[in-house]
Amino acid sequence: VSQSRYGGHIDGGDSVLVKRNTMGTQDFSRPGYGISCYNIINVLEVDSNIISNYLTEGIRSRPTTNSNWKFRYNTITNVQDAGMFLEGSGGAQYIGNRITGVKAGTGIVVNGPNALVANNYIQSQGLGLSKGISLRSGGTGSSVVFNSVNITGTDVINGQALEVTGGTNYTVKNNIFANNGGGYVAYITALPAVRDWDYNCYFSTSTNFGFFNNNNYSQIGTWGTAISSDANSKKLNPFYQTTTNLLPFQKQINGAATAVANVLLDIDGELRNQQAPDIGAQEFMVDFGITRLISPSNTCA
């Protein structure tokens, strides 16, 4: 531990608030963590912090059973291994975080049970490993809903917007999973036996967007049949505003999601349309406004 750098390290206590701090380092020669949280027995809130330039992870959380932990509206940039690494024995909420510039790593690793991962922006880049959300064996019972992911890493195998390697009883709904680096959007090596998986938007600049059971998939229909899910999902370019600003400009995903009872707001804290919410982290409008008047001429009397 003495060789690692920490912006904040919390081990023990009760009712802890970590809010509106700026944490960063320029030393990439040793492991580093923006915020690490262990053994808080009841309430923990990590809210609206700015975390940048850590070699290992932006946030490491290990919630305890029956605890009430929330990680909300944090900005995490330029980390290497993982933007957020979720483990422990208790569920927690990870809502409205903006994780960009992850290099040779994964935006959010879900390896703890019953987590709620919602309304997050995730952008990962680099020449090798470049992943968005990874669901692992310890993540059983977790919900991944209303997230926007953009992979810009150029490795066509290890660039994956969504990776599933273990666990079960997952909810995966209303997410945008995009890979603009030419790799996979969804890469499943262990299909969850129990799952609620639908209303997602998939996009890859490659022909094949999905991998499951040693097969590649290029069509949303055959993909949905293979995993027995995604009946209402779409394969569309979300047309993100920029590489890291993941506001979409795709009309066909506007109002194309389904309501989730415990996610009433979007990444900006705006109320979602409960009858027809938008796919992705942000509620949005597509404005086809007038940009130029061609006729009649504005010189008319």
Secondary structure, DSSP 8 states (H G I E B T S, - for coil): -TTSEEEEEEES-SSEEEES-EEE----SS-EEEEEEE---SEEEEES-EEEEESSEEEEEE--TT-EEEEES-EEEEESSEEEEE-SSS-EEEES-EEEEEEEEEEEEE-STT-EEES-EEEEEEEEEEEEEEE-GGGTT-EEES-EEEE----TTTEEEEEE-S--SEEEES-EEEETTSSEEEEESS--SSEEEES-EEEESSS--EEETTEEE--HHHHHHHHT--TT-EE-----SSSS------GGGTT-S---TT--B-TTS-B--SSS--SSSS------------SS-TT--
